[in-house]
Amino acid sequence: MKKVVYTLVLLLTTLQLSGQQVMTPELLWQLGRVSPVGLTTDKKNIVYRVSVPSVEQNSFSGSYHIVPVTGGKATEIKDYSELLDDPFVSPDGKFELYHKAVPVQKTKASEVYPDLPKSSALIYDALDYRHWDTWNDGTYNHVFYKKRNSDEIGMDIMKGEPFHSPQQPFGGSEDYCWAPGGSAIVYVAKKSSGTAYATSTNTDLFMYHLESGKTENLTENNTGYDTHPAFATNGALAWLQMQRDGYEADKNDIIVKRGKLIMNVTAFWDGTVDTFTWSEDGNTIYFIAAVNGTRQLFEVTIPYNSNRAAEVKQLSDGDFDVTSIIAIDGDQFYVTRTDMNHASEIFSFNSKKNKWLQLTTVNDKKYNEITLSTVKREYFTTTDGQKMLTWVIYPPNFDPSKKYPTLLYCQGGPQSALSQFYSFRWNFQVMAAQGYIIVAPNRRGMPGHGVKWNEQISQDWGGQVMDDYLTAIDEMSKKSFVDKDRLGAIGASYGGYSVFYLAGIHENRFKTFISHCGVFNLESMYGTTEEVFFTNWDMGGAYWEKDNPIAQKTYQKFNPKNLVGKWNTPILIIQGGKDYRVPIGQGQEAFQAAQLQGIKSKFLYLPDENHWVLQPQNALIWQREFFNWLKETL
């Protein structure tokens, strides 16, 4: 009997301990990453890919699977080409679309001077000499079409133009499509080059006619972004449009062209669209947009004429993000969904019944073995009397009778949503699991709270948004379980700028800082970043424009380097060597300033990473240095 009791006690203890496991950086980098491919032609299965990182090999491996749309066991497959319709085959089945890089210009000195073939020099006479993490080598992405299943090279519909389609650095096959009937191809391009390219966001939709070989500009009257062309089954064309040139975070609207009638169907809706897809009958568009700290599904019914306002309706709601629309079958939506405790999985959603069904369970076994964090909403009143949502993430097994070190998370962008995202770097689940409370305010500049709130950060980087940050951490610090003597501030990109700026104004609130790829010196940032349109818009102009009061205020009052004499707090600075958006000098200047003032500081340099950290071993080093620094300083 004693042996049985001992065995039961041991079993219960083991089960209790196993339930106490939490997320770690190592476990995070064992999770599978789900990428949808599409709904099968018979509408019975979803095809998707699972990528799995290998830290040992410092690489990723992948496999393809299908899962029934009604739920059930997934099956691994080797080839899905016969299961899906190919959107890049022309409607008449004769041709196929594709894109590839083609040489257009000579930038290598060895090409200009053939007698010096071993030279590594590059020669440029204008900006756009580098973009994101790549130097311009004289090649450009171009769209081609060829006879289906043939080995021919195909027709370059851009005919040697020095312009990209798909767009660099993130454009893909969503940048081109067949027109109904297959007589024309619509593609996206910014048909400017050099310095003009670097200072403008004016992309357009171009239609290339196969028979005549002529190209027409469909969006010539719009000076901002025109992207994501997509035709409905009834022949209507829709695309995403921003109106103002140079403003990369302008309100993103859905434009519909039906015959000669062109309508902005989201013009009167107070939000900005992420991505969209047509209904089967072409009368409705479904889209994803940020709202109230999440990303949700919406629909807009297309009016028959421009005098009738289009009606926008929110379809889904909850503390999660809908991250992509895979397919729609009547009232049934197939999407990817995530939240702060779970990486992306595929779900079905019945919009009439408001019913969700999880179709893939790639990471459920691992999540079932750990204790999850608790994520709650808080609402604080800002210094200008506005109501601000703040996500608060609590450690697993949170005990309100204890005191916890607390981190203020500063979001990048600066105009990107702080929603229920799941990052493999800025992972709130991992941070909370190490014993930290995370405070993540939806401060000024974020979509999902109206266009005015979204736009308020431009040309005001160090203004109201800093008050928003301090409001969030000060209000949370009033709670008995927050250790006011152990507060930290962390962030990347604009979030890294925020950390540098807060380091000069925090009045000893924080005990430690971590900044990744943060903007430290607005003047040198203006002189070295590759997308100059961004700095022109958000800084209000160039630093040498002495008669420009907006720019002068930005470069003087809102420049972190001008506050560096007030720094007095330990800081970890992380920088990617191939980051041309926020170039390496930003991190170097900040580290040098800290070191020369005798401030405890560390510099983590990742020479082959860009604005992100993509390689498994570098990612784990990032996590280990991040938490080691917090243990040491907080």
C-alpha angles and dihedrals in degrees: 000000000000089000091053092049091048090050092050092049091049091049093049091047091050092050091048092050093046089054090054094063114117137197115284132185089251092052091045089059092053094060120111117240115222120214119179119225101183152279114294118248092252089052091232102109144031118226116212142163127230117205117196122193121227111205091188093054092034089226145087132254125197143198135186126233142175127216127187115254089229091056131261142113119343120228127208115234134188100210131021100175093107093047100060137052111247110231090196094063110093116252090250091052095237103108142031131212127223140148137225141166116266130189112252109150137032113239101149114092089219088063093049093044107033091181089068101054096157095058115118094195122128123206125207133171099186143024124280087072088136135016132193098323104338135081117227107259096180096264124118134195110249134182118239136183129197141168110290116268092000127133094223121123093242135219119301101217091194092055101211097319115158092236134103129242114191091041121246134274104008107011119119141162090317085077095074140036144163120266116230112287093020095259094120143027125219118206140171122239140154099223097202128091143200116004092355089057093052094050101045140065094194104134119162140195113247126194117210115198112213097207099048098028089225126137127211129193108234096187103037093135095059118081100193135061119322111181147147103043114198132171125217123223088256092057099258116140122219131184142162118260139189114189107205121075113232095019107109094180098048119138106290110220134184113242120196124197113196109175106312093335115102119190134181097216096186097041094113096039113100098229146066126252124235102187139334146197135197127248116242093256095046094236098105137042122207119204145172122234140163116260130168096342096316140076116243144176120262136177132209123193113221112236120225092232138019093250092069119077116235115239117230117200129184111228105182133039136179144094095295140082125247099211104180142003110230099178143328127224110181107297091348118098125191111204145150116250136187142171137187091276099042136052119228119299133169119258138177118224126195105207095197096050094033086228125153127200123185109223103180125047101182095145103022094105092057093044091049089058095057137060110248128225122252115240119199138176121237126183120208131183111239126220090264093051100259126139110243126194114222124187113218119195116197128202118259111272090019113196113200090201090067131071120240134197107246133210126206106215114210113202122221130221091071084232102033123120120259094214137142092301126154113218127188089213110027091040113165092192092060093044093050091045089061089060103269130127110223120212111196113177123198087225127179114305100043125120118233098063101071133291094272092056090046094052099042095089097061110107088000102079095142098034131074093352090065090052087051091054093048092046090055096049094040093051092047090048089063089069115098095231095056114092103222090195092060108053125141136182122215137175150131135235105348084002087057089050087051090054092050091048095046089051087067099044107028096101093218096307093127130057097194143014136204121192123181119192090338126170107248105164116034093196097054089039088058090049098051111027116104103220098062092173087072096054092041090056102038097038092042094238141322123329092238093060096104093174092055106093094189094053093043091052090050097048094043108033100028100040112112092207089064090060097046092104087069094055113119105149133091113263136190113206121197124190137177117221094215095048106121094165092065100014125217095259090073093064093039093053092049094048092047091050091051095046095047090052092052094247116152103254144153132201119212108193121192104189098187099040126091128206086316135043110242108159116088098229093045089048092054092047087052090053094046094048090046094055095037088056092050092049090049098046106025 
